[in-house]
Amino acid sequence: MANPISSTEPSQAPIYQIKLEGHLGQHWSDWFEGMSISPEDDGNTVLTGPVADQAALHGLFKKIRDLGLPLFSVNRISPR
């Protein structure tokens, strides 16, 4: 049985959408480990991309916290 917590290849990693309050520019993409950044008309931003494992997901949450941006939602949009 495979360990569900282990790291995976980026092509096999689940895709997450993380919605934040406020707009982020595209220059933040590298800081958010290559996730796509989509500003929305309502003043919010959606980060979308593969997240290798739970440790990587928590790392993204720390970066969001460090920017002081309120987190609206986190959705896993594709299975492994």
Residue pairs with C-beta under 8 A, 6 or more apart in sequence:
5 53
5 54
6 53
7 52
7 53
7 56
8 52
8 53
8 80
10 50
10 52
11 50
12 80
13 50
13 51
13 52
13 53
13 80
14 50
14 51
14 76
14 78
14 79
14 80
15 48
15 49
15 50
15 51
15 76
15 77
15 78
16 47
16 48
16 49
16 50
16 51
16 57
16 74
16 75
16 76
16 77
17 46
17 47
17 48
17 73
17 74
17 75
17 77
18 35
18 46
18 47
18 48
18 60
18 64
18 71
18 73
18 74
18 75
19 44
19 45
19 46
19 47
19 71
19 72
19 73
19 74
20 44
20 45
20 46
20 47
20 64
20 69
20 70
20 71
20 72
21 43
21 44
21 69
21 70
21 71
21 72
22 43
22 44
22 45
22 69
22 70
23 39
23 43
23 44
23 45
24 37
24 39
24 45
24 47
24 69
25 37
26 37
28 37
29 35
29 36
29 37
31 63
32 47
32 49
32 60
32 63
33 49
33 56
33 59
33 60
34 49
35 47
35 48
35 49
35 60
36 47
36 48
36 49
37 45
37 46
37 47
38 45
38 46
38 47
38 48
39 45
40 46
44 72
45 69
47 60
48 77
51 57
51 60
57 74
61 71
64 71
